[in-house]
């Protein structure tokens, strides 16, 4: 199922996407969903981010090709940082290029969406706690990312976490093709088989440290080909079986605007 979150006639709802038709659902991530029997054309709804996570837990240096590209040492354990919920935006919303930054990058990624409360989960049981998977862009202000590994500031700006367009609830996360396009040009192309720490391992590892709540997301890292974006650019993150997440970039307003 492709699960979407959307606004329709002033209401925020979940639905199941089938081609250009939305099957309206009742319920929520924690309690589950059921059919209402009603449908609405996709063109009549406004897509929102598929979840509004309490926390986005992110993994750095997790693709073998990106590690080789960056010349970094292969980590022995996951490199973890957080993004605030205020960074989340929906498909088609604009990424704001901060006025205080002069170097902002795209990073196309697979995101794991947690479906139920996870605490001290064994790797073999991890799939039971996963609702599904979505596309993410781990936007990063490189000039605010020091070499000491303190990454949250660089990656925590408002609008720096586009998510969507849907949550694919039936996918093998170990064999998904991932592509990123900048203004229509392919700039990243890899497969989740290249992940150093796979999604089930990450759910287990992180749940030993912090409780993962329904709707939380885990960003699994970006492949090689990371590069800069500028106001006016269009970034697409496309993952097999999930879909394409599209966002444009705009200059952030200043107090003088």
VOGUTOR-772534 format. One record per residue (C-alpha): z negated, y, x; residue number from 1. Coordinates in Angstrom, 1 decimal. Last residue first. Layout:
<nodes>
{Z = Z | Y = Y | X = X | resi = NUM}
...
</nodes>
This chain:
<nodes>
{Z = -3.0 | Y = 41.6 | X = 12.4 | resi = 257}
{Z = -5.6 | Y = 43.4 | X = 14.6 | resi = 256}
{Z = -8.3 | Y = 40.8 | X = 14.1 | resi = 255}
{Z = -5.8 | Y = 38.2 | X = 15.4 | resi = 254}
{Z = -3.6 | Y = 35.9 | X = 13.5 | resi = 253}
{Z = -2.7 | Y = 32.5 | X = 15.0 | resi = 252}
{Z = 0.8 | Y = 32.2 | X = 16.2 | resi = 251}
{Z = 2.6 | Y = 29.5 | X = 14.2 | resi = 250}
{Z = 3.5 | Y = 25.9 | X = 14.8 | resi = 249}
{Z = 5.3 | Y = 23.6 | X = 12.3 | resi = 248}
{Z = 4.0 | Y = 20.3 | X = 11.1 | resi = 247}
{Z = 5.6 | Y = 17.0 | X = 10.1 | resi = 246}
{Z = 3.9 | Y = 13.6 | X = 9.8 | resi = 245}
{Z = 6.5 | Y = 10.7 | X = 9.4 | resi = 244}
{Z = 5.9 | Y = 7.3 | X = 7.9 | resi = 243}
{Z = 3.5 | Y = 4.4 | X = 8.0 | resi = 242}
{Z = 5.5 | Y = 1.3 | X = 8.4 | resi = 241}
{Z = 6.6 | Y = 2.3 | X = 12.0 | resi = 240}
{Z = 4.9 | Y = 5.5 | X = 13.2 | resi = 239}
{Z = 6.5 | Y = 8.9 | X = 13.3 | resi = 238}
{Z = 4.9 | Y = 12.1 | X = 14.6 | resi = 237}
{Z = 7.0 | Y = 15.2 | X = 14.0 | resi = 236}
{Z = 6.5 | Y = 18.6 | X = 15.6 | resi = 235}
{Z = 8.4 | Y = 21.7 | X = 14.6 | resi = 234}
{Z = 8.3 | Y = 24.7 | X = 16.9 | resi = 233}
{Z = 8.1 | Y = 28.3 | X = 15.7 | resi = 232}
{Z = 5.1 | Y = 29.2 | X = 17.8 | resi = 231}
{Z = 5.1 | Y = 27.2 | X = 21.0 | resi = 230}
{Z = 4.5 | Y = 23.5 | X = 21.9 | resi = 229}
{Z = 4.0 | Y = 22.0 | X = 25.3 | resi = 228}
{Z = 4.4 | Y = 18.4 | X = 26.4 | resi = 227}
{Z = 3.1 | Y = 14.8 | X = 26.2 | resi = 226}
{Z = 5.7 | Y = 12.2 | X = 27.2 | resi = 225}
{Z = 3.5 | Y = 9.2 | X = 27.8 | resi = 224}
{Z = 1.6 | Y = 7.6 | X = 25.0 | resi = 223}
{Z = -1.3 | Y = 9.1 | X = 23.0 | resi = 222}
{Z = -4.7 | Y = 7.8 | X = 22.2 | resi = 221}
{Z = -6.4 | Y = 5.7 | X = 19.5 | resi = 220}
{Z = -7.6 | Y = 8.5 | X = 17.1 | resi = 219}
{Z = -10.5 | Y = 7.0 | X = 15.1 | resi = 218}
{Z = -10.9 | Y = 8.4 | X = 11.7 | resi = 217}
{Z = -13.9 | Y = 8.7 | X = 9.3 | resi = 216}
{Z = -13.1 | Y = 8.2 | X = 5.7 | resi = 215}
{Z = -15.9 | Y = 5.7 | X = 5.0 | resi = 214}
{Z = -18.6 | Y = 6.3 | X = 7.7 | resi = 213}
{Z = -18.7 | Y = 5.0 | X = 11.2 | resi = 212}
{Z = -22.3 | Y = 4.7 | X = 12.5 | resi = 211}
{Z = -22.6 | Y = 5.7 | X = 16.1 | resi = 210}
{Z = -23.0 | Y = 3.8 | X = 19.4 | resi = 209}
{Z = -22.5 | Y = 0.1 | X = 18.6 | resi = 208}
{Z = -20.0 | Y = 1.2 | X = 15.9 | resi = 207}
{Z = -17.9 | Y = 2.8 | X = 18.7 | resi = 206}
{Z = -17.3 | Y = -0.5 | X = 20.5 | resi = 205}
{Z = -16.6 | Y = -2.5 | X = 17.4 | resi = 204}
{Z = -14.1 | Y = 0.0 | X = 16.0 | resi = 203}
{Z = -12.5 | Y = 0.4 | X = 19.4 | resi = 202}
{Z = -12.0 | Y = -3.3 | X = 19.9 | resi = 201}
{Z = -10.4 | Y = -3.6 | X = 16.5 | resi = 200}
{Z = -8.1 | Y = -0.7 | X = 17.3 | resi = 199}
{Z = -6.9 | Y = -1.9 | X = 20.8 | resi = 198}
{Z = -8.3 | Y = -0.7 | X = 24.1 | resi = 197}
{Z = -5.5 | Y = -0.4 | X = 26.7 | resi = 196}
{Z = -2.9 | Y = 0.4 | X = 24.2 | resi = 195}
{Z = 0.6 | Y = -0.6 | X = 25.2 | resi = 194}
{Z = 1.0 | Y = -3.0 | X = 22.2 | resi = 193}
{Z = 0.7 | Y = 0.3 | X = 20.2 | resi = 192}
{Z = 4.4 | Y = 0.9 | X = 21.0 | resi = 191}
{Z = 6.1 | Y = 3.8 | X = 22.8 | resi = 190}
{Z = 8.4 | Y = 6.7 | X = 22.3 | resi = 189}
{Z = 7.4 | Y = 10.3 | X = 23.0 | resi = 188}
{Z = 9.8 | Y = 13.3 | X = 23.4 | resi = 187}
{Z = 12.6 | Y = 12.6 | X = 20.9 | resi = 186}
{Z = 14.3 | Y = 15.9 | X = 20.1 | resi = 185}
{Z = 14.3 | Y = 17.1 | X = 16.5 | resi = 184}
{Z = 12.4 | Y = 20.3 | X = 17.2 | resi = 183}
{Z = 9.8 | Y = 18.2 | X = 19.1 | resi = 182}
{Z = 9.9 | Y = 14.6 | X = 18.1 | resi = 181}
{Z = 7.1 | Y = 12.1 | X = 18.5 | resi = 180}
{Z = 7.6 | Y = 8.3 | X = 18.3 | resi = 179}
{Z = 5.3 | Y = 5.3 | X = 17.7 | resi = 178}
{Z = 6.3 | Y = 1.7 | X = 17.2 | resi = 177}
{Z = 3.6 | Y = -0.4 | X = 15.7 | resi = 176}
{Z = 2.7 | Y = -3.8 | X = 17.2 | resi = 175}
{Z = -1.1 | Y = -4.0 | X = 17.7 | resi = 174}
{Z = -2.0 | Y = -2.1 | X = 14.5 | resi = 173}
{Z = -0.7 | Y = -4.9 | X = 12.3 | resi = 172}
{Z = -0.2 | Y = -3.2 | X = 9.0 | resi = 171}
{Z = -1.3 | Y = -3.3 | X = 5.4 | resi = 170}
{Z = -3.4 | Y = -0.3 | X = 4.2 | resi = 169}
{Z = -0.9 | Y = 2.3 | X = 5.3 | resi = 168}
{Z = -2.7 | Y = 5.6 | X = 4.9 | resi = 167}
{Z = -0.3 | Y = 8.4 | X = 4.0 | resi = 166}
{Z = 1.4 | Y = 11.5 | X = 5.4 | resi = 165}
{Z = -0.7 | Y = 12.0 | X = 7.3 | resi = 164}
{Z = -3.1 | Y = 13.8 | X = 9.6 | resi = 163}
{Z = -2.8 | Y = 17.1 | X = 11.5 | resi = 162}
{Z = -5.7 | Y = 17.6 | X = 13.8 | resi = 161}
{Z = -5.7 | Y = 20.9 | X = 15.8 | resi = 160}
{Z = -5.7 | Y = 23.1 | X = 12.7 | resi = 159}
{Z = -9.0 | Y = 24.9 | X = 13.8 | resi = 158}
{Z = -9.6 | Y = 24.4 | X = 17.5 | resi = 157}
{Z = -11.4 | Y = 21.2 | X = 18.6 | resi = 156}
{Z = -9.1 | Y = 19.8 | X = 21.2 | resi = 155}
{Z = -9.7 | Y = 22.1 | X = 24.1 | resi = 154}
{Z = -13.4 | Y = 22.5 | X = 23.2 | resi = 153}
{Z = -13.9 | Y = 18.8 | X = 22.8 | resi = 152}
{Z = -12.4 | Y = 17.8 | X = 26.1 | resi = 151}
{Z = -15.3 | Y = 17.9 | X = 28.6 | resi = 150}
{Z = -13.8 | Y = 15.5 | X = 31.1 | resi = 149}
{Z = -14.8 | Y = 17.3 | X = 34.3 | resi = 148}
{Z = -11.2 | Y = 18.4 | X = 34.8 | resi = 147}
{Z = -11.5 | Y = 21.2 | X = 32.3 | resi = 146}
{Z = -9.6 | Y = 21.3 | X = 29.0 | resi = 145}
{Z = -9.5 | Y = 24.9 | X = 27.8 | resi = 144}
{Z = -6.1 | Y = 25.6 | X = 29.6 | resi = 143}
{Z = -4.8 | Y = 22.4 | X = 28.1 | resi = 142}
{Z = -5.2 | Y = 23.6 | X = 24.4 | resi = 141}
{Z = -4.8 | Y = 20.2 | X = 22.7 | resi = 140}
{Z = -3.2 | Y = 19.0 | X = 19.5 | resi = 139}
{Z = -4.1 | Y = 15.4 | X = 18.8 | resi = 138}
{Z = -1.4 | Y = 14.8 | X = 16.2 | resi = 137}
{Z = -2.1 | Y = 12.0 | X = 13.8 | resi = 136}
{Z = -0.3 | Y = 9.3 | X = 11.9 | resi = 135}
{Z = -2.1 | Y = 7.0 | X = 9.5 | resi = 134}
{Z = -3.8 | Y = 3.6 | X = 9.5 | resi = 133}
{Z = -5.7 | Y = 1.4 | X = 7.0 | resi = 132}
{Z = -9.0 | Y = 0.9 | X = 5.2 | resi = 131}
{Z = -10.7 | Y = -0.6 | X = 8.3 | resi = 130}
{Z = -14.2 | Y = -2.2 | X = 7.9 | resi = 129}
{Z = -13.1 | Y = -5.7 | X = 7.2 | resi = 128}
{Z = -10.6 | Y = -5.5 | X = 10.1 | resi = 127}
{Z = -13.6 | Y = -5.1 | X = 12.5 | resi = 126}
{Z = -15.1 | Y = -8.5 | X = 11.9 | resi = 125}
{Z = -13.7 | Y = -10.2 | X = 14.9 | resi = 124}
{Z = -14.7 | Y = -7.2 | X = 17.1 | resi = 123}
{Z = -18.4 | Y = -7.5 | X = 16.0 | resi = 122}
{Z = -19.7 | Y = -4.5 | X = 14.1 | resi = 121}
{Z = -22.9 | Y = -2.7 | X = 15.2 | resi = 120}
{Z = -22.7 | Y = -0.2 | X = 12.3 | resi = 119}
{Z = -19.7 | Y = 0.3 | X = 10.0 | resi = 118}
{Z = -19.8 | Y = 1.9 | X = 6.6 | resi = 117}
{Z = -16.7 | Y = 1.2 | X = 4.7 | resi = 116}
{Z = -13.0 | Y = 2.0 | X = 4.8 | resi = 115}
{Z = -12.6 | Y = 3.6 | X = 8.3 | resi = 114}
{Z = -9.1 | Y = 5.1 | X = 8.9 | resi = 113}
{Z = -7.6 | Y = 4.2 | X = 12.3 | resi = 112}
{Z = -5.3 | Y = 6.9 | X = 13.7 | resi = 111}
{Z = -2.1 | Y = 6.2 | X = 15.6 | resi = 110}
{Z = -1.2 | Y = 9.1 | X = 17.9 | resi = 109}
{Z = 1.3 | Y = 11.9 | X = 18.8 | resi = 108}
{Z = 0.0 | Y = 14.3 | X = 21.3 | resi = 107}
{Z = 1.3 | Y = 17.9 | X = 21.1 | resi = 106}
{Z = 0.4 | Y = 20.4 | X = 23.8 | resi = 105}
{Z = -1.0 | Y = 24.0 | X = 23.9 | resi = 104}
{Z = -0.9 | Y = 26.2 | X = 27.0 | resi = 103}
{Z = -1.5 | Y = 30.0 | X = 26.8 | resi = 102}
{Z = -4.7 | Y = 30.0 | X = 24.8 | resi = 101}
{Z = -6.8 | Y = 32.9 | X = 23.5 | resi = 100}
{Z = -4.5 | Y = 33.7 | X = 20.6 | resi = 99}
{Z = -4.7 | Y = 30.2 | X = 19.4 | resi = 98}
{Z = -1.5 | Y = 28.5 | X = 18.3 | resi = 97}
{Z = -2.1 | Y = 27.7 | X = 14.6 | resi = 96}
{Z = -0.7 | Y = 24.4 | X = 13.5 | resi = 95}
{Z = 0.9 | Y = 25.0 | X = 10.1 | resi = 94}
{Z = 0.6 | Y = 22.7 | X = 7.1 | resi = 93}
{Z = 3.6 | Y = 20.5 | X = 6.3 | resi = 92}
{Z = 1.5 | Y = 17.3 | X = 6.4 | resi = 91}
{Z = -2.2 | Y = 18.2 | X = 5.9 | resi = 90}
{Z = -4.7 | Y = 19.8 | X = 8.3 | resi = 89}
{Z = -7.9 | Y = 18.7 | X = 10.0 | resi = 88}
{Z = -9.4 | Y = 20.8 | X = 12.7 | resi = 87}
{Z = -12.3 | Y = 21.9 | X = 10.5 | resi = 86}
{Z = -13.5 | Y = 18.3 | X = 10.5 | resi = 85}
{Z = -14.5 | Y = 18.6 | X = 14.1 | resi = 84}
{Z = -12.8 | Y = 16.7 | X = 16.9 | resi = 83}
{Z = -14.8 | Y = 14.3 | X = 19.0 | resi = 82}
{Z = -14.5 | Y = 12.8 | X = 22.5 | resi = 81}
{Z = -14.5 | Y = 9.2 | X = 23.9 | resi = 80}
{Z = -13.0 | Y = 7.7 | X = 27.1 | resi = 79}
{Z = -13.0 | Y = 3.9 | X = 26.3 | resi = 78}
{Z = -14.4 | Y = 1.7 | X = 29.0 | resi = 77}
{Z = -13.2 | Y = 0.6 | X = 32.5 | resi = 76}
{Z = -10.8 | Y = 3.6 | X = 32.6 | resi = 75}
{Z = -7.5 | Y = 3.3 | X = 34.5 | resi = 74}
{Z = -7.6 | Y = 6.1 | X = 37.1 | resi = 73}
{Z = -5.3 | Y = 9.0 | X = 36.3 | resi = 72}
{Z = -1.8 | Y = 9.5 | X = 37.7 | resi = 71}
{Z = -0.8 | Y = 11.3 | X = 34.5 | resi = 70}
{Z = 2.3 | Y = 9.3 | X = 33.9 | resi = 69}
{Z = 0.6 | Y = 6.0 | X = 34.8 | resi = 68}
{Z = -2.2 | Y = 6.6 | X = 32.4 | resi = 67}
{Z = 0.4 | Y = 7.7 | X = 29.8 | resi = 66}
{Z = 2.3 | Y = 4.4 | X = 30.2 | resi = 65}
{Z = -0.9 | Y = 2.3 | X = 30.0 | resi = 64}
{Z = -1.9 | Y = 4.0 | X = 26.8 | resi = 63}
{Z = -5.6 | Y = 4.7 | X = 26.3 | resi = 62}
{Z = -6.3 | Y = 7.7 | X = 28.5 | resi = 61}
{Z = -8.3 | Y = 9.5 | X = 25.8 | resi = 60}
{Z = -9.9 | Y = 8.1 | X = 22.6 | resi = 59}
{Z = -10.9 | Y = 10.2 | X = 19.7 | resi = 58}
{Z = -13.6 | Y = 10.1 | X = 17.1 | resi = 57}
{Z = -12.8 | Y = 12.2 | X = 14.1 | resi = 56}
{Z = -15.9 | Y = 13.0 | X = 12.1 | resi = 55}
{Z = -16.9 | Y = 13.6 | X = 8.5 | resi = 54}
{Z = -13.3 | Y = 12.8 | X = 7.8 | resi = 53}
{Z = -11.2 | Y = 14.5 | X = 5.1 | resi = 52}
{Z = -8.7 | Y = 11.8 | X = 4.3 | resi = 51}
{Z = -5.0 | Y = 11.5 | X = 3.4 | resi = 50}
{Z = -4.5 | Y = 15.1 | X = 4.5 | resi = 49}
{Z = -3.1 | Y = 16.8 | X = 1.4 | resi = 48}
{Z = 0.3 | Y = 16.3 | X = -0.2 | resi = 47}
{Z = 1.3 | Y = 18.7 | X = -2.9 | resi = 46}
{Z = 2.4 | Y = 16.9 | X = -6.1 | resi = 45}
{Z = 5.4 | Y = 17.4 | X = -8.4 | resi = 44}
{Z = 8.1 | Y = 16.2 | X = -6.0 | resi = 43}
{Z = 6.3 | Y = 12.8 | X = -5.7 | resi = 42}
{Z = 7.0 | Y = 12.1 | X = -9.4 | resi = 41}
{Z = 3.9 | Y = 11.2 | X = -11.4 | resi = 40}
{Z = 2.6 | Y = 7.9 | X = -12.6 | resi = 39}
{Z = 0.0 | Y = 6.6 | X = -14.9 | resi = 38}
{Z = -1.4 | Y = 3.1 | X = -15.3 | resi = 37}
{Z = -4.8 | Y = 4.2 | X = -14.1 | resi = 36}
{Z = -4.8 | Y = 1.7 | X = -11.3 | resi = 35}
{Z = -8.0 | Y = 1.0 | X = -9.4 | resi = 34}
{Z = -9.5 | Y = 2.2 | X = -6.2 | resi = 33}
{Z = -12.5 | Y = 1.4 | X = -4.0 | resi = 32}
{Z = -16.2 | Y = 2.5 | X = -4.0 | resi = 31}
{Z = -16.2 | Y = 4.1 | X = -0.5 | resi = 30}
{Z = -12.6 | Y = 5.3 | X = -0.4 | resi = 29}
{Z = -12.6 | Y = 6.8 | X = -3.9 | resi = 28}
{Z = -12.0 | Y = 5.8 | X = -7.5 | resi = 27}
{Z = -9.1 | Y = 6.4 | X = -9.8 | resi = 26}
{Z = -5.5 | Y = 5.9 | X = -8.9 | resi = 25}
{Z = -2.2 | Y = 7.6 | X = -9.9 | resi = 24}
{Z = 1.0 | Y = 5.7 | X = -9.0 | resi = 23}
{Z = 3.1 | Y = 8.2 | X = -7.1 | resi = 22}
{Z = 6.9 | Y = 7.9 | X = -7.4 | resi = 21}
{Z = 9.4 | Y = 8.9 | X = -4.7 | resi = 20}
{Z = 9.5 | Y = 5.5 | X = -2.9 | resi = 19}
{Z = 6.3 | Y = 3.8 | X = -4.0 | resi = 18}
{Z = 3.2 | Y = 5.9 | X = -3.0 | resi = 17}
{Z = -0.2 | Y = 4.8 | X = -4.3 | resi = 16}
{Z = -2.4 | Y = 7.6 | X = -5.4 | resi = 15}
{Z = -5.5 | Y = 9.5 | X = -4.7 | resi = 14}
{Z = -6.5 | Y = 12.7 | X = -6.6 | resi = 13}
{Z = -7.3 | Y = 16.4 | X = -6.1 | resi = 12}
{Z = -6.9 | Y = 18.2 | X = -9.4 | resi = 11}
{Z = -5.4 | Y = 21.7 | X = -9.9 | resi = 10}
{Z = -2.3 | Y = 20.3 | X = -11.7 | resi = 9}
{Z = -1.7 | Y = 17.7 | X = -9.0 | resi = 8}
{Z = -3.2 | Y = 17.9 | X = -5.5 | resi = 7}
{Z = -2.7 | Y = 15.0 | X = -3.2 | resi = 6}
{Z = -4.3 | Y = 12.1 | X = -1.3 | resi = 5}
{Z = -1.9 | Y = 9.3 | X = -0.4 | resi = 4}
{Z = -2.3 | Y = 5.5 | X = -0.1 | resi = 3}
{Z = 0.7 | Y = 3.5 | X = 1.1 | resi = 2}
{Z = 0.0 | Y = 0.0 | X = 0.0 | resi = 1}
</nodes>
